[in-house]
């Protein structure tokens, strides 16, 4: 298992990790609150993606080479 999809692209078996598009969108929403709405960043809660906002990435070639059935993962 790996922590990000780039590792799967490089040959890792699988990861359940951050969707960077969603994380960037969240950061943009926070920037709007600071820059447009004048919110103080020191008073804002820390933003994070919940587990249901993360994504599963599987390298099927690696799974086949290791003879692992990943059909039930997705």
C-alpha positions in Angstrom: 0.0 0.0 0.0 1.1 3.6 -0.7 -0.1 7.0 0.4 -0.7 8.7 -2.9 -1.7 7.8 -6.4 1.7 8.8 -7.9 3.2 5.8 -6.1 0.7 3.5 -7.8 1.6 5.1 -11.2 5.3 4.2 -10.4 4.5 0.5 -9.7 3.0 0.4 -6.2 0.1 -2.0 -5.7 -2.7 0.2 -4.3 -3.5 3.3 -2.3 -6.5 4.9 -0.7 -5.4 8.5 -0.6 -6.0 12.1 -1.2 -7.9 13.4 -4.2 -5.7 16.5 -4.8 -8.4 18.2 -7.0 -10.8 18.0 -4.0 -8.1 19.2 -1.6 -7.3 22.2 -3.9 -11.0 23.1 -4.2 -11.3 23.1 -0.4 -8.2 25.3 -0.1 -9.7 27.7 -2.7 -12.9 27.9 -0.7 -10.8 28.7 2.4 -8.9 31.4 0.4 -12.2 33.0 -0.5 -13.3 33.2 3.1 -10.0 34.9 4.0 -9.5 37.2 1.0 -13.1 38.1 0.1 -15.0 37.7 3.4 -12.2 39.0 5.6 -12.1 35.9 7.8 -9.1 35.6 10.2 -7.2 32.4 9.3 -6.2 31.9 12.9 -9.9 31.4 13.8 -10.7 29.0 11.0 -10.8 25.2 11.6 -8.2 23.1 10.0 -9.5 21.7 6.7 -9.1 18.0 5.8 -10.8 15.5 3.5 -12.9 12.9 5.1 -12.4 9.2 4.2 -15.3 9.3 1.7 -13.6 12.1 -0.2 -10.5 10.0 -0.8 -9.9 7.8 -3.8 -8.8 4.2 -4.4 -6.1 3.7 -7.0 -5.0 0.2 -8.0 -2.1 -0.8 -10.3 -3.6 -3.8 -12.1 -0.3 -4.8 -13.7 1.4 -5.0 -10.3 -1.6 -6.9 -8.9 -1.4 -9.4 -11.8 2.3 -9.8 -11.3 1.8 -10.6 -7.6 -1.2 -12.8 -8.4 -3.5 -10.7 -6.3 -7.3 -10.5 -7.1 -8.3 -6.8 -6.7 -11.7 -7.1 -8.3 -13.4 -6.8 -4.9 -11.6 -3.6 -4.0 -13.6 -1.4 -6.3 
